[in-house]
């Protein structure tokens, strides 16, 4: 029972870390998109 609980906790921790990384990556993508839009607007390309 303990082994199952430990592996479940580890799996949950892994999922949690993966979600945090995905969230951070999403933020970077959004930031890049807004910077690109701003540069495009300023540059008049």
Secondary structure, DSSP 8 states (H G I E B T S, - for coil): -HHHHHHHHHHHHHHHHHHHHHHHHHHHHHHHHHHHHHHHHHHT-
